[in-house]
Amino acid sequence: MGVNSFWGTPAGWTLLTVGQILAILVWILISLAFMLWGDRKVWAGVMLRKGPNVVGPFGLLQSFADFLKFVLKEVIIPSGADKAVFLLAPLISFTLAFGAWAVIPLAPGWVVSNINVGILYIFAISSLGVYGIIMGGWASNSKYPFLGGLRSAAQMVSYEVSIGFVIITVILLSGSLNLQTIVEKQAGGFWNWNVLGGAGLKGLPAALIMIPMSVIFFVSALAETNRPPFDLPEAESELVAGYQVEYSSTPYLLFMIGEYANIVLMCALISILFFGGWQAPFPTPFTTSWNPTAASFFAFMWLFAKIIFFFFLFAMVKAIVPRYRYDQLMRLGWKVFLPTSLVAVAAIGAWRVFGPVS
């Protein structure tokens, strides 16, 4: 049996799929280690501090030292906690955070599952993600984690609504729920990106709507991932550390990895939905003569650069924007973002029907 025929068998397909999953998982975990270092360095730089600078050159190995510390520490479970749910909660958060990456196209053909309803899959996974936090807050048998879990549930559900309507505007422009198709339709230069209307010069009037939609998506992503200035579920001033205050060692680490994986996922989604994904900002006809693997890697580097840029913006917002009050957070989501995104859906729908690129 030849090599090609083996990969067509169930055993070969399973090995190939598991290999793809492990490759993406390892890439995300290694990227998270250095992004966490970068997050801390940006925060320290804004405050005129040095940040991690001892473990490894420039402190680059600090995240790995922290990882070892968390893994080797004793797991402490409160005596009144529901032990099964207490340990299951961070595992659910961790698993769902990485499960969403199955449909994220990293480059042409570089996707674990290229399904036609990729956006619906992302919606489903992100909606389930809140259960891990609620379970962790409830199972801790303490009022502070419980309040943090309730806050997180209300916050994540509220901002998922506005994120959903924003994504509908992208679906209307692209005419597809497939993330790879959405990226492919933004080829040819930054003037074809969805943030500028997705249709070159003819689509520029739609940019008046899509640019604010990208901003709403970014701010909603901050709230969706409990990121400052919307980190109300983890507010030290009133909730000590929120839903995770009773967690330590590996369970706490799983919560943190899941949270950062969701942050990077949101950075990838912003890049894919609005800023061309793996597409370069200018046409690159010279890549047509390249080896397909080299061309795909070139495309992947563009997506990775965009992810790094938006993660830097996440870090800067954390460092310079003061925390919102909870009532301000809810008002922003329900009274500002929701009606604005609803009007935008209607406007983009009318543009697609009556505009010059209908």
BELHUBEL-V585331 format. One line per field, one symbol per residue. ss: DSSP state (a for helix, b for strand, c for the rest). burial: I if it has 9 or more other ideal C-beta (glycine too) atoms within 8 Angstrom, else O. A space follows every 50 residues. Layout:
BEGIN
ss: ???
burial: ???
END
This chain:
BEGIN
ss: ccaaaaaccaaaaaaaaaaaaaaaaaaaaaaaaaaaaaaaaaaaaacccc ccccccaaaccaaaaaaaaaaaccccccccccaaaaaaaaaaaaaaaaaa aaacccbccbcccccccaaaaaaaaaaaaaaaaaaaaaacccaaaaaaaa aaaaaaaaaaaaaaaaaaaaaaaaccccaaaaaacccccaaacaaaccca aaaaaaaaaaaaaaaaaaaaaaaacccccccaaacaaaaccaaaccccaa aaaaaaaaaaaaaaaaaaaaaaaaccccccccccaaaaaccaaaaaaaaa aaaaaaaaaaaaaaaaaaaacccccaaaaaaaaaaaaaaaaaaaaaaaaa aaaacccc
burial: OOOOOIIOOOOIIOOIIOOIIOOIIOOIIOIIIIIIIIIIIIIIIIOOOO IIOOIOOOIIOIIIIOIOOIIOIOOOOIOOIOOOIIIIIIIIIIOIIIOI IIIIIIIIOOIIOOOOOIIOIIIOIIOIIIOIIIIIIIIIOIOIIIIIII IIIIIIIIIIIIIIIIIIIIIIIIOIOIIIIIIOIIOOOIIIIIIIIIIO OOIIOIIOIIIIIIOIIIIIIIIIIIIIIIIIIIIOOOIOIIIIIIIIII IIIIIOIIIIIIIIIIIIIIIIIIIIIIIOOOOOOOIOOIOOOIIIIIII OIIOOIIIOIIIIIIIIIIOOOIIOOOOIIIIIIOIIIOIIIOIIOIIII IIOOIOOO
END
